[in-house]
Amino acid sequence: MSTSASAPADGSLSEKQRRILQFLRERADDQTYFKSRLIGEELGMTAKEVGTNMTAIQEGDFEIDVEKWGYSSSTTWMVSA
């Protein structure tokens, strides 16, 4: 994960990105792997919307690490706090 000084702060994220980030922060201590499809179902988004918006979270400095992990039946993300 990039931790450059130019990484976006929470306030620079879109509403969807903030909702995804909050979802991940709330669950990262108990869960490591998240499927885009299941995140989308919880947040009322499509898997594609989740995947597209995950890039900003992945590239930002938000005290969680996000890594694209797998692609079977929906992209899987490995998340650690």
Residue, then its C-alpha position, 0 to 999 in steps of 0.5 A: m500500500s502506498t503511504s505517500a504524502s499525496a495519498p488522499a485523506d478520508g475527506s477526499l473520498s467519494e460517498k461510496q468510497r467512504r462507505i466501503l472504507q467504513f465497512l472494511r474498518e468495522r470488520a477488518d479485526d474479525q475478517t481478512y478476506f472480502k468479496s466485492r460481491l458481498i460488500g456490494e450486497e451489504l452496501g447496496m452497490t454492484a460488485k463492479e462499483v465496489g471494485t472500481n471504488m476500492t482503488a482509492i482506498q487501496e492507494g490511500d493511507f487509511e490505516i488499513d492495507v487492501e490488496k487484490w487477492g483473487y478473482s473467482s466468482s467476484t474479486t476477493w480483497m485481503v484487508s488488514a488493519 
